[in-house]
């Protein structure tokens, strides 16, 4: 099925509303940021929130904060006393994320860390119920390996952008496309997990650790 703008609009019209702060953040992004495609869209955000409500994680690790939209979506489904640890390297977008999170009831449940994820992850004491990978594409496989042993059995890893605007099926692949294709191959060959690649927006790889 081809997802036409009409079908996308129809899907959005029959999806539960997001919070006012998420709407404000999404509109702020679209109005002020050229790289607005990096923000999870409305339906994808509701899907991430739904996953979180289903899993009820105590600890979520997010690799790639951007403007904090997805962190807020995950925070909506946290278990009592749960938290989101979100990592990024961009100070300017991180400042915006902190400002919007500060407006919400989750302001004390989202832990911002600024720096290289490859350096921060080994220093974290927590184990994770849910990990969301949405950062630099050449490091997806590295991030997967770094977090895997820290994910509880039965826990989840979700990776965004794994279809990369459809480029993953092209014969000629640039560095980012090849990295994502290699990541997808790595995941499906991993006997320690079960997975499904959802053709939602730019592709969500959903992994359950056995």
URKA-V386575 format. One record per pair of residues at least 24 apart in sequence whose C-alpha atoms are under 7 Angstrom apart, sorted by the first residue. I is the first residue (numbers start at 0). GAP is how many residues later the second one is. D is the distance in Angstrom with one decimal. If there is no record, write none. Layout:
# URKA-V386575
i,gap,d
I,GAP,D
I,GAP,D
This chain:
# URKA-V386575
i,gap,d
11,31,6.3
21,47,6.5
24,75,6.9
38,30,6.9
39,29,6.9
39,30,6.5
44,25,6.3
44,28,6.1
47,25,6.2
47,26,6.2
48,24,4.7
48,25,5.2
48,27,6.2
48,28,6.2
51,25,4.5
51,26,6.5
52,24,4.0
52,25,6.9
56,25,6.7
56,72,5.3
56,73,6.5
57,24,4.1
57,25,6.2
57,71,6.5
58,24,5.2
58,25,5.9
58,69,5.2
58,70,5.7
58,71,6.8
59,24,4.6
59,25,6.1
59,68,5.9
59,69,6.1
59,70,4.8
59,71,5.7
60,24,4.9
60,25,5.9
60,67,6.6
60,69,6.4
60,70,4.7
60,71,6.3
61,24,4.5
61,25,6.2
61,69,5.7
61,70,4.7
61,71,6.2
62,24,5.1
62,25,6.7
62,54,6.8
62,69,6.1
62,70,5.0
62,71,5.8
62,72,6.0
63,24,5.0
63,69,6.8
63,70,5.1
63,71,4.6
65,27,5.7
65,28,6.5
66,26,5.5
66,27,6.2
66,29,6.0
66,30,4.3
67,29,4.6
74,31,6.7
81,27,6.9
82,26,4.6
82,27,5.8
83,25,6.2
83,26,4.7
83,27,6.0
84,25,6.0
84,26,4.7
84,27,6.1
85,25,6.1
85,26,5.2
85,27,6.1
86,25,6.2
86,26,4.9
86,27,5.9
86,30,6.3
87,25,6.6
87,26,5.2
87,27,6.0
87,28,7.0
88,25,5.3
88,26,4.8
88,27,6.1
126,24,5.8
126,25,6.7
127,24,6.1
128,26,4.7
128,27,6.3
129,25,5.8
129,26,4.7
129,27,5.7
130,25,6.3
130,26,4.6
130,27,6.1
131,25,5.9
131,26,4.8
131,27,5.8
132,25,6.2
132,26,4.6
132,27,6.3
133,25,6.1
133,26,5.3
136,39,5.6
136,42,6.4
136,43,6.4
137,38,5.6
137,41,5.0
139,43,6.5
140,42,5.4
152,56,5.4
152,57,5.6
153,54,6.0
153,55,5.1
153,56,5.6
154,53,5.8
154,54,5.5
155,51,5.4
155,52,4.6
155,53,6.2
156,49,6.1
156,50,5.0
156,51,6.6
157,46,6.6
157,47,5.5
157,48,4.6
157,49,6.1
158,45,5.7
158,46,5.0
158,47,6.7
159,43,6.1
159,44,4.8
159,45,6.6
160,41,4.7
160,42,5.1
160,43,6.4
161,40,6.6
161,41,5.0
161,42,6.2
161,43,6.6
162,39,5.5
162,40,4.9
163,38,5.9
164,37,5.9
